[in-house]
């Protein structure tokens, strides 16, 4: 079982729209029934940044990221959702 599954964490990508056109991509995360977060890469700071997303603003065409999560983002996600 992966660290994501043990923590109840799901990571998604948007399959249509502006989120799909960036070099690093945009990812969304959610833990259990908690809030959604949108993750994007800031090249000038060389780091992933997150913003809390309200349910009405989240994309409708999500799919699971399934192993496409960059290693640096994976590390940051695990730190963000530490218990």
Residue frames as qw, qx, qy, qz and C-alpha x, y, z in Angstrom:
[[0.000, 0.889, 0.458, 0.000, 0.00, 0.00, 0.00],
 [0.422, 0.483, -0.023, 0.767, 1.41, 3.42, -0.96],
 [0.210, -0.197, -0.426, 0.858, 1.88, 6.35, 1.40],
 [0.287, -0.101, -0.225, -0.926, -0.93, 8.15, -0.43],
 [0.607, -0.299, -0.638, -0.366, -3.42, 5.32, 0.15],
 [0.500, -0.269, -0.671, 0.476, -2.46, 4.95, 3.81],
 [0.091, -0.220, -0.278, 0.931, -3.19, 8.64, 4.37],
 [0.309, 0.662, 0.652, -0.204, -6.46, 8.63, 2.43],
 [0.009, 0.652, -0.210, -0.729, -4.93, 10.97, -0.15],
 [0.659, 0.496, 0.531, 0.192, -6.07, 11.14, -3.77],
 [0.145, -0.526, 0.299, 0.783, -4.30, 13.08, -6.51],
 [0.577, 0.624, 0.525, -0.034, -6.07, 14.11, -9.70],
 [0.218, -0.165, 0.387, 0.881, -5.38, 15.82, -13.01],
 [0.477, 0.593, 0.237, -0.604, -7.81, 17.87, -15.07],
 [0.614, 0.145, 0.687, 0.362, -8.33, 16.28, -18.48],
 [0.339, 0.694, 0.431, 0.466, -9.52, 19.42, -20.32],
 [0.134, -0.979, -0.150, -0.044, -8.83, 23.15, -20.27],
 [0.172, 0.888, -0.345, 0.251, -5.93, 25.38, -19.33],
 [0.660, -0.589, 0.457, -0.092, -4.57, 23.05, -16.63],
 [0.925, 0.107, 0.327, 0.160, -3.41, 20.57, -19.27],
 [0.588, 0.765, -0.015, 0.260, -1.22, 23.03, -21.21],
 [0.245, -0.888, 0.382, -0.073, 1.49, 23.77, -18.64],
 [0.463, 0.529, -0.706, 0.082, 4.92, 22.15, -18.76],
 [0.008, 0.221, -0.867, 0.446, 4.78, 20.71, -15.25],
 [0.389, -0.406, -0.778, -0.280, 1.05, 20.24, -15.21],
 [0.371, -0.383, 0.286, -0.796, -1.47, 21.11, -12.57],
 [0.406, -0.139, -0.899, 0.086, -2.55, 18.60, -9.97],
 [0.532, -0.503, 0.014, -0.681, -5.39, 18.51, -7.47],
 [0.326, 0.063, -0.886, 0.325, -5.35, 16.70, -4.15],
 [0.615, -0.457, -0.033, -0.642, -7.91, 15.73, -1.58],
 [0.142, 0.175, -0.905, 0.360, -7.67, 13.80, 1.63],
 [0.080, 0.361, 0.881, -0.296, -10.68, 11.73, 2.59],
 [0.111, 0.773, 0.595, 0.187, -13.67, 14.12, 2.44],
 [0.326, -0.621, -0.098, 0.706, -11.60, 17.25, 3.06],
 [0.302, 0.843, -0.012, -0.444, -11.04, 20.27, 0.84],
 [0.814, 0.442, 0.172, 0.335, -9.49, 20.15, -2.62],
 [0.293, -0.758, 0.248, 0.528, -6.11, 21.78, -3.24],
 [0.709, 0.698, 0.028, 0.093, -4.75, 22.88, -6.62],
 [0.640, -0.523, 0.315, 0.467, -0.99, 22.42, -7.04],
 [0.611, 0.780, 0.013, 0.136, 1.05, 24.29, -9.64],
 [0.782, -0.133, 0.018, 0.608, 4.78, 24.62, -10.21],
 [0.029, 0.993, -0.042, -0.110, 6.51, 28.00, -9.79],
 [0.832, 0.348, -0.083, 0.424, 9.70, 27.87, -11.83],
 [0.155, 0.774, -0.249, 0.560, 11.13, 31.12, -10.42],
 [0.507, -0.609, 0.445, -0.418, 10.96, 29.67, -6.89],
 [0.419, 0.286, -0.860, -0.053, 11.64, 26.08, -8.01],
 [0.145, 0.046, 0.864, -0.481, 8.77, 24.71, -5.93],
 [0.213, -0.451, -0.781, -0.377, 5.18, 23.50, -6.02],
 [0.164, -0.049, 0.337, -0.926, 2.54, 25.83, -4.56],
 [0.096, -0.419, -0.901, -0.064, -0.96, 25.01, -3.42],
 [0.293, -0.127, 0.042, -0.947, -4.24, 26.87, -3.25],
 [0.286, 0.263, 0.847, -0.362, -7.40, 25.67, -1.58],
 [0.199, -0.082, -0.593, -0.776, -10.18, 25.24, -4.15],
 [0.525, 0.119, 0.453, -0.710, -13.87, 25.58, -3.38],
 [0.515, 0.199, 0.833, 0.033, -16.07, 22.79, -4.74],
 [0.498, 0.777, 0.308, -0.232, -17.79, 25.10, -7.23],
 [0.181, 0.859, -0.391, -0.277, -14.40, 26.08, -8.71],
 [0.501, -0.327, 0.777, 0.195, -12.97, 22.59, -9.13],
 [0.319, 0.299, -0.653, -0.618, -12.80, 21.13, -12.64],
 [0.832, 0.044, 0.215, -0.509, -15.50, 18.67, -13.63],
 [0.888, 0.368, -0.266, -0.065, -13.25, 16.39, -15.66],
 [0.349, -0.681, 0.631, -0.130, -10.92, 14.87, -13.08],
 [0.940, 0.092, -0.329, -0.029, -9.07, 11.62, -13.38],
 [0.773, -0.582, 0.157, 0.197, -6.64, 9.98, -10.98],
 [0.109, 0.857, -0.470, -0.179, -3.01, 10.97, -11.59],
 [0.993, 0.045, 0.110, -0.008, -1.94, 7.28, -11.41],
 [0.822, -0.194, 0.198, 0.496, 1.81, 7.51, -10.94],
 [0.467, 0.644, 0.180, 0.579, 2.25, 10.71, -12.95],
 [0.351, -0.935, -0.052, 0.000, 2.97, 12.80, -9.85],
 [0.476, 0.670, -0.405, 0.401, 6.48, 14.35, -10.07],
 [0.688, -0.154, -0.561, 0.434, 8.81, 13.27, -7.22],
 [0.156, 0.128, -0.308, 0.930, 9.16, 16.81, -5.79],
 [0.511, -0.302, -0.143, -0.792, 5.38, 17.22, -5.70],
 [0.781, -0.241, -0.574, -0.057, 4.96, 13.77, -4.14],
 [0.493, -0.053, -0.528, 0.689, 7.31, 14.82, -1.32],
 [0.105, -0.159, 0.145, -0.971, 5.49, 18.12, -0.82],
 [0.647, -0.307, -0.395, -0.575, 2.09, 16.41, -0.79],
 [0.729, -0.240, -0.607, 0.205, 3.20, 13.98, 1.91],
 [0.295, -0.018, -0.405, 0.865, 4.52, 16.89, 4.00],
 [0.307, -0.245, -0.122, -0.912, 1.32, 18.90, 3.46],
 [0.764, -0.297, -0.321, -0.474, -0.86, 16.02, 4.66],
 [0.357, 0.188, -0.796, 0.451, 1.28, 14.92, 7.61],
 [0.587, -0.611, -0.498, -0.186, -0.73, 13.81, 10.61]]
